[in-house]
Amino acid sequence: MPVNKNTERKITDKRQAFFLFAICWMAYFTCYIGRLNFSSAMAAMIEEAVLTKTQAGTISMVYFFVYGSGQLLNGFLGDRIHPGRMIFGGLFLSMLCNLLMGVAGSFGAMAVVWGVNGYAQSMVWPPIIRIFARRLEEAVRLRYCVDIVSTQAAGTLAAYVLSAAVLAVSGWRTVFWGAGLCLLAAAVVWAVGYARIERLADSAPPARTQVREKAADEKAPAPSVEKGGRSFVSLIGGGLWLIILPVVVHGILKDGVTSWVPTYILETFQTSASLSVLVTTALPIVNLSGAYLARALYRKCAGNEVRASAVFFGVSVAALSALWTAGSLSLILTVALLSVITASMMGVNTLFVNLLPLRYEKEGKVSSVSGFLNACAYLGTAVSTFSIGVMVEKLGWGATVAGWLGVTAAGLVVCLAVRGRYKTGDTHSSDSGSKASS
């Protein structure tokens, strides 16, 4: 059922705005527990001969492909379906999938269930960005669009710590059942919490600025953007297609490369498996700095997300050049360079997936654009997760790192070439979206 955006009033009370952010943060944080638990339980499942390594890798690949495709579809749906119900549905369906994984006994069943879980989890992010755009005033939503990135670090750590604790006292099946209970609790809290937000926000008198906007709308003919704006296809053809390559490249580096960091460190420096995993676990904490640097750069670049992203790509090119030429000389140097690269890509993720879609608020395409860009990023993740393994096996780590450097340089060139298409000083309105894409 389409959402009547005219009933979605901005929240002016700071406590209500923070409460809305808190329940959105909780929902997305819990999603990480219900997705990364498979990675945590995978070693035990392989050890018990429940899955082979190839089967485990296939299930992960299925998840990423379905999750990425689901981001695209649910991005469109997120602009039409009630966002509160959509997020509840995603959490509830993910809960069922986790419970089913705990009883599934075959590779085929697990691949299907975990693929459905990928779709369920893709139902959460696009409507969250839509809620921020519709419910929060501009000064507040910028801060919260950046702050919600902390769910990745917190969720990753929580998923691994909780899974490790459960595995210490029980079997791998309990890891999925425990995650299912967490998701059920999150779904209930979300349903109650968002209903409260709607009741308080929509029953309160509109803010003075909203009264003026409503009066102006009644006096003047509604512009075409208020009727839905241009089609999504026209937005892509008008300019969004120009940043697809940088978005895909950042997905390759942010998630695809990170998944291979333990193997890279283990094989390059002959470390123990536990040390290589420990280093990887620390990366999400460091990556969080990229989100806050993105906010600072965004302001420094007067609201031009592509120009700010070009800075991050430039830093990554320099770090990858150093990694390619001298990374094997020192474990500490390698870890530092990998941290710079992944933190930079977290900054790009914040700019492209969190902030840039806000340009299309009045066109009613915030969720669609965010879902589309996120789908492109996870396409890069899914492809790189497989292709990196092939490259390492056939050509070695040197050639693989050179490949990372090449695609990152391509992303930098594109950002530098199109940065002028996203005008500085835009205010995330439909008009700015049109300027950006024209």
Phi and psi in degrees as a GROMACS rama.xvg file:
@    title "Ramachandran Plot"
@    xaxis  label "Phi"
@    yaxis  label "Psi"
@TYPE xy
-61.0588  149.988  PRO-2
-95.0916  133.11  VAL-3
-83.8146  102.489  ASN-4
-68.1797  -17.5698  LYS-5
-68.8216  -17.9503  ASN-6
-89.7093  -6.88662  THR-7
-92.0878  88.0821  GLU-8
-76.8746  149.933  ARG-9
-66.6919  144.441  LYS-10
-90.7351  119.954  ILE-11
-100.549  -20.4517  THR-12
-77.2263  125.779  ASP-13
-63.8232  -36.5341  LYS-14
-68.4077  -39.8139  ARG-15
-65.9457  -39.3955  GLN-16
-62.945  -42.3088  ALA-17
-67.0049  -38.18  PHE-18
-62.121  -41.5274  PHE-19
-61.2607  -46.0695  LEU-20
-60.1309  -41.3791  PHE-21
-62.2504  -42.4628  ALA-22
-75.2841  -30.7028  ILE-23
-66.0369  -42.6775  CYS-24
-60.22  -46.4113  TRP-25
-60.2179  -42.9939  MET-26
-63.0159  -46.9469  ALA-27
-74.1107  -33.6392  TYR-28
-59.326  -44.8163  PHE-29
-66.344  -30.4156  THR-30
-58.6313  -38.5992  CYS-31
-62.372  -37.3249  TYR-32
-63.2714  -37.1404  ILE-33
-85.9871  3.8183  GLY-34
-120.391  -39.1313  ARG-35
-81.6886  -9.16242  LEU-36
-64.5862  -27.0494  ASN-37
-65.0096  -43.6238  PHE-38
-60.9069  -38.6142  SER-39
-68.1911  -38.6517  SER-40
-85.8786  -10.7224  ALA-41
-59.7134  -42.7939  MET-42
-60.5953  -43.8892  ALA-43
-66.246  -37.4325  ALA-44
-66.9557  -38.0147  MET-45
-69.197  -42.1565  ILE-46
-62.3974  -36.0015  GLU-47
-86.9549  7.42213  GLU-48
62.3418  25.045  ALA-49
-71.842  -38.9003  VAL-50
-134.74  151.381  LEU-51
-86.9681  169.337  THR-52
-61.6876  -40.3846  LYS-53
-63.9361  -42.8085  THR-54
-64.7011  -41.462  GLN-55
-63.0754  -42.7069  ALA-56
-65.1048  -35.5393  GLY-57
-65.7633  -41.2459  THR-58
-62.3559  -41.1743  ILE-59
-62.632  -41.9395  SER-60
-65.8713  -39.8732  MET-61
-59.9174  -43.81  VAL-62
-58.455  -49.2531  TYR-63
-63.8751  -41.4644  PHE-64
-65.1237  -44.9776  PHE-65
-68.107  -39.4386  VAL-66
-62.154  -44.9966  TYR-67
-64.1364  -45.0352  GLY-68
-63.9617  -38.686  SER-69
-65.2541  -33.3865  GLY-70
-59.4408  -40.39  GLN-71
-66.4356  -51.0063  LEU-72
-64.1813  -46.6731  LEU-73
-73.6618  -18.8259  ASN-74
-62.8893  -43.7488  GLY-75
-66.3079  -45.5537  PHE-76
-65.1938  -32.6703  LEU-77
-63.7456  -20.5624  GLY-78
-87.7603  -4.83378  ASP-79
-123.037  -32.1461  ARG-80
-94.4233  149.038  ILE-81
-53.5302  118.78  HIS-82
-63.414  -34.4095  PRO-83
-64.0102  -44.1665  GLY-84
-68.7554  -34.4871  ARG-85
-66.3111  -44.2999  MET-86
-66.3711  -41.5595  ILE-87
-59.168  -44.2268  PHE-88
-61.4021  -40.1315  GLY-89
-64.1194  -45.2223  GLY-90
-64.1258  -42.8745  LEU-91
-67.6402  -43.4375  PHE-92
-65.9257  -38.3026  LEU-93
-64.0626  -36.5185  SER-94
-60.4108  -45.6956  MET-95
-62.0213  -40.3795  LEU-96
-63.9962  -41.1876  CYS-97
-65.2749  -39.3815  ASN-98
-65.098  -39.1342  LEU-99
-68.4756  -35.1127  LEU-100
-61.2805  -29.6852  MET-101
-71.4301  -16.3717  GLY-102
-115.585  -10.9091  VAL-103
-64.6263  141.079  ALA-104
-119.044  -0.648114  GLY-105
-132.217  158.648  SER-106
-60.5182  -45.0125  PHE-107
-60.1061  -45.9968  GLY-108
-63.1492  -41.241  ALA-109
-65.4181  -40.0859  MET-110
-62.7309  -42.1098  ALA-111
-66.612  -47.6091  VAL-112
-63.1663  -43.1155  VAL-113
-74.0562  -27.3793  TRP-114
-65.8506  -42.9025  GLY-115
-62.5456  -37.1443  VAL-116
-62.0802  -37.1247  ASN-117
-60.1079  -42.5475  GLY-118
-66.8806  -42.5004  TYR-119
-58.4258  -43.4409  ALA-120
-72.3765  -24.1706  GLN-121
-72.9555  -8.33181  SER-122
-81.7617  -6.3812  MET-123
-95.5378  -46.0013  VAL-124
-67.3579  -50.7404  TRP-125
-55.6541  -45.5336  PRO-126
-68.0192  -24.5314  PRO-127
-64.538  -46.231  ILE-128
-63.8387  -37.0639  ILE-129
-64.0227  -42.0414  ARG-130
-61.2238  -44.9127  ILE-131
-58.943  -42.9396  PHE-132
-66.8028  -40.1066  ALA-133
-84.4262  -35.2222  ARG-134
-96.7771  -26.6778  ARG-135
-103.562  142.339  LEU-136
-70.2049  156.939  GLU-137
-56.6653  -43.8348  GLU-138
-63.981  -33.3618  ALA-139
-81.9749  -40.5876  VAL-140
-67.5025  -30.9239  ARG-141
-60.7103  -45.2869  LEU-142
-64.1146  -45.2972  ARG-143
-73.7015  -29.3943  TYR-144
-64.737  -26.9988  CYS-145
-86.378  -43.4606  VAL-146
-61.8034  -29.7713  ASP-147
-69.753  -15.2548  ILE-148
-62.4957  -23.4853  VAL-149
-63.0201  -15.9676  SER-150
-60.8569  -31.0026  THR-151
-65.5271  -47.6789  GLN-152
-66.5902  -48.3804  ALA-153
-65.959  -42.2783  ALA-154
-66.9036  -39.0236  GLY-155
-63.2887  -47.7494  THR-156
-63.2863  -44.3141  LEU-157
-62.6281  -41.1963  ALA-158
-61.7312  -45.6254  ALA-159
-72.2041  -40.1269  TYR-160
-67.1034  -46.834  VAL-161
-64.4115  -42.0458  LEU-162
-64.4683  -41.1746  SER-163
-63.0246  -40.3783  ALA-164
-66.063  -41.9092  ALA-165
-67.2168  -42.9687  VAL-166
-63.2267  -27.7123  LEU-167
-69.4465  -25.8743  ALA-168
-117.18  -11.6865  VAL-169
-148.077  -168.232  SER-170
-96.2346  179.494  GLY-171
-66.0286  -27.82  TRP-172
-62.3545  -36.582  ARG-173
-66.2553  -26.3262  THR-174
-59.8391  -43.7107  VAL-175
-73.1719  -38.7625  PHE-176
-64.7735  -40.4492  TRP-177
-62.4393  -42.9949  GLY-178
-63.5602  -37.3236  ALA-179
-61.2581  -41.4474  GLY-180
-65.4966  -38.901  LEU-181
-61.6713  -42.6011  CYS-182
-67.8893  -36.1225  LEU-183
-63.4943  -45.3368  LEU-184
-61.5636  -41.3144  ALA-185
-64.7563  -39.4927  ALA-186
-63.0021  -41.0494  ALA-187
-66.8347  -46.6023  VAL-188
-60.5566  -41.7991  VAL-189
-61.8777  -48.704  TRP-190
-58.5682  -45.8277  ALA-191
-69.4686  -44.6378  VAL-192
-66.5861  -44.4836  GLY-193
-71.8469  -32.8558  TYR-194
-61.3202  -38.2939  ALA-195
-65.0902  -42.5797  ARG-196
-60.0302  -46.5573  ILE-197
-62.7273  -41.5201  GLU-198
-64.4099  -44.0744  ARG-199
-73.7722  -45.7631  LEU-200
-70.2813  -43.2026  ALA-201
-81.7727  -14.9106  ASP-202
-94.1618  -13.7437  SER-203
-76.8076  151.493  ALA-204
-59.8361  140.526  PRO-205
-64.71  148.826  PRO-206
-64.5446  159.161  ALA-207
-57.2915  -40.9639  ARG-208
-65.4721  -34.1912  THR-209
-71.9202  -33.7646  GLN-210
-63.0841  -44.0198  VAL-211
-62.6408  -42.0421  ARG-212
-64.1317  -39.5741  GLU-213
-65.7934  -42.406  LYS-214
-62.7674  -42.1341  ALA-215
-63.2329  -39.0738  ALA-216
-65.1074  -34.4547  ASP-217
-72.5827  -29.0444  GLU-218
-82.4158  -35.9272  LYS-219
-107.196  151.352  ALA-220
-60.8912  139.461  PRO-221
-68.3343  131.42  ALA-222
-68.4194  161.051  PRO-223
-59.8934  -30.8336  SER-224
-64.5978  -27.3063  VAL-225
-72.9279  -12.6575  GLU-226
-98.0617  12.4073  LYS-227
121.768  -13.7391  GLY-228
69.3475  -165.498  GLY-229
-67.7314  158.959  ARG-230
-67.54  160.286  SER-231
-64.7776  -35.3253  PHE-232
-61.2523  -38.9629  VAL-233
-68.5624  -31.2642  SER-234
-65.9851  -41.5291  LEU-235
-65.8007  -48.4916  ILE-236
-66.0834  -28.8889  GLY-237
-76.6789  -18.935  GLY-238
172.734  -27.0138  GLY-239
-61.8097  -29.9611  LEU-240
-62.1686  -23.1189  TRP-241
-65.7388  -26.4521  LEU-242
-104.282  8.35393  ILE-243
-60.6242  -44.9347  ILE-244
-60.0101  -50.9571  LEU-245
-59.0171  -35.9926  PRO-246
-66.0351  -44.1206  VAL-247
-62.5452  -43.5871  VAL-248
-61.9808  -40.6237  VAL-249
-67.0804  -30.6699  HIS-250
-67.7518  -36.3815  GLY-251
-61.1405  -44.8229  ILE-252
-80.2624  -40.3582  LEU-253
-69.5414  -44.9191  LYS-254
-112.104  -42.1716  ASP-255
-63.0358  -49.8826  GLY-256
-65.7681  -42.0086  VAL-257
-56.7786  -37.7461  THR-258
-66.3683  -21.2561  SER-259
-100.774  -0.834136  TRP-260
-58.46  -46.1711  VAL-261
-56.5065  -43.2495  PRO-262
-67.0365  -40.5102  THR-263
-60.281  -46.7113  TYR-264
-67.4411  -43.7573  ILE-265
-61.078  -45.6247  LEU-266
-79.221  -28.8943  GLU-267
-79.3123  -39.0175  THR-268
-115.002  3.36159  PHE-269
55.1103  42.4658  GLN-270
-84.6525  176.264  THR-271
-77.6928  158.56  SER-272
-63.9408  -37.2821  ALA-273
-64.9903  -38.9474  SER-274
-67.5405  -40.0816  LEU-275
-64.7909  -37.7678  SER-276
-69.2976  -39.257  VAL-277
-59.802  -41.4332  LEU-278
-62.9025  -43.0944  VAL-279
-64.3751  -38.7684  THR-280
-62.9684  -30.4531  THR-281
-76.4848  -21.5621  ALA-282
-58.7439  -43.5119  LEU-283
-58.4824  -31.8522  PRO-284
-66.6472  -45.1792  ILE-285
-65.9626  -37.827  VAL-286
-59.2591  -28.7853  ASN-287
-58.5856  -30.298  LEU-288
-62.1386  -30.5154  SER-289
-62.3477  -35.2889  GLY-290
-65.083  -42.0671  ALA-291
-77.6304  -30.0923  TYR-292
-65.7657  -34.5683  LEU-293
-62.1238  -41.8031  ALA-294
-63.6431  -41.0901  ARG-295
-65.7141  -43.545  ALA-296
-67.1147  -37.0271  LEU-297
-57.537  -44.3484  TYR-298
-70.2265  -38.9884  ARG-299
-63.584  -34.3378  LYS-300
-92.0754  17.0776  CYS-301
56.0996  40.8576  ALA-302
81.4944  14.4861  GLY-303
-96.0694  100.13  ASN-304
-64.7548  -36.5128  GLU-305
-70.6094  -40.2692  VAL-306
-63.5628  -42.1954  ARG-307
-64.7673  -37.8412  ALA-308
-64.8315  -34.122  SER-309
-60.0686  -35.4065  ALA-310
-63.1025  -45.6384  VAL-311
-64.6297  -40.3029  PHE-312
-64.6993  -37.8004  PHE-313
-62.8568  -42.6296  GLY-314
-62.9191  -41.1084  VAL-315
-66.0344  -38.8198  SER-316
-60.6439  -44.1162  VAL-317
-63.3218  -43.8073  ALA-318
-67.113  -39.9027  ALA-319
-68.5307  -34.5609  LEU-320
-61.5527  -42.9665  SER-321
-67.0239  -39.2548  ALA-322
-64.6253  -40.2007  LEU-323
-67.3463  -38.6292  TRP-324
-90.9586  -32.6395  THR-325
-137.035  4.28098  ALA-326
-61.8568  -32.3316  GLY-327
-75.0759  -4.41393  SER-328
-78.7084  -24.9908  LEU-329
-152.631  131.715  SER-330
-63.9716  -42.587  LEU-331
-62.7622  -43.0479  ILE-332
-62.4212  -42.9534  LEU-333
-61.9125  -46.319  THR-334
-62.1576  -41.0171  VAL-335
-63.7361  -43.3134  ALA-336
-67.3695  -41.6797  LEU-337
-63.1644  -36.1445  LEU-338
-64.7379  -41.6249  SER-339
-63.1985  -42.6413  VAL-340
-65.1845  -50.919  ILE-341
-70.2887  -34.3315  THR-342
-66.0697  -38.5314  ALA-343
-62.7396  -41.1554  SER-344
-70.7996  -28.0509  MET-345
-65.3871  -36.1005  MET-346
-62.6768  -43.7228  GLY-347
-62.4121  -41.8423  VAL-348
-59.449  -43.5937  ASN-349
-62.1342  -41.8398  THR-350
-69.9106  -45.5725  LEU-351
-82.6493  -43.4227  PHE-352
-91.0321  -31.6506  VAL-353
-94.5157  -45.1465  ASN-354
-97.2749  -46.013  LEU-355
-57.6162  -38.4089  LEU-356
-60.6952  -22.552  PRO-357
-64.1566  -17.9523  LEU-358
-60.1604  -24.3583  ARG-359
-105.32  26.7622  TYR-360
-60.0663  -54.1736  GLU-361
-74.9618  -12.2831  LYS-362
-86.0832  -5.52326  GLU-363
72.242  28.9442  GLY-364
-123.873  19.6111  LYS-365
-60.8833  -51.738  VAL-366
-64.4764  -40.1544  SER-367
-62.4374  -46.2325  SER-368
-67.3071  -43.0076  VAL-369
-62.9884  -43.9929  SER-370
-63.8764  -40.6812  GLY-371
-63.0739  -47.8871  PHE-372
-66.55  -38.2755  LEU-373
-66.01  -37.1006  ASN-374
-63.319  -41.3713  ALA-375
-61.5851  -41.4759  CYS-376
-63.0054  -43.7419  ALA-377
-76.0424  -21.0467  TYR-378
-62.8304  -43.8125  LEU-379
-61.1356  -40.1629  GLY-380
-62.9638  -48.0534  THR-381
-63.4189  -44.4377  ALA-382
-66.1022  -42.826  VAL-383
-70.6619  -33.7165  SER-384
-56.7338  -38.4453  THR-385
-81.8653  -47.8823  PHE-386
-69.1571  -31.4132  SER-387
-62.1388  -41.6821  ILE-388
-61.1153  -41.669  GLY-389
-65.0007  -44.2257  VAL-390
-63.2519  -43.1619  MET-391
-62.9411  -42.6035  VAL-392
-66.4733  -38.4893  GLU-393
-88.8474  -38.2425  LYS-394
-119.173  -17.3395  LEU-395
94.6215  170.858  GLY-396
-71.0112  -32.7978  TRP-397
-58.9603  -49.2464  GLY-398
-66.8605  -33.7939  ALA-399
-65.8538  -45.6016  THR-400
-63.7185  -37.1731  VAL-401
-62.0462  -36.0084  ALA-402
-64.964  -42.1681  GLY-403
-59.0923  -42.7375  TRP-404
-62.5128  -41.5043  LEU-405
-63.6552  -46.9561  GLY-406
-69.9995  -32.1062  VAL-407
-68.0114  -40.4529  THR-408
-61.6357  -37.9069  ALA-409
-63.9329  -40.8258  ALA-410
-61.6225  -40.256  GLY-411
-62.9932  -45.0899  LEU-412
-60.4078  -42.4429  VAL-413
-65.1365  -44.509  VAL-414
-61.1585  -42.3065  CYS-415
-65.5442  -34.877  LEU-416
-74.0083  -32.9643  ALA-417
-109.074  3.05342  VAL-418
-59.4355  -28.7458  ARG-419
-71.9536  -15.9325  GLY-420
-74.943  -20.2652  ARG-421
-105.294  93.2467  TYR-422
-61.5842  140.738  LYS-423
-71.0187  151.801  THR-424
80.9128  6.05652  GLY-425
-65.9236  153.963  ASP-426
-113.604  25.437  THR-427
57.6374  42.7131  HIS-428
-105.991  176.087  SER-429
-64.2224  -33.3778  SER-430
-66.0143  -42.1995  ASP-431
-64.9189  -34.6042  SER-432
-63.2458  -36.3239  GLY-433
-68.8189  -40.8068  SER-434
-63.2856  -39.7532  LYS-435
-63.5813  -30.8517  ALA-436
-104.816  -1.32601  SER-437
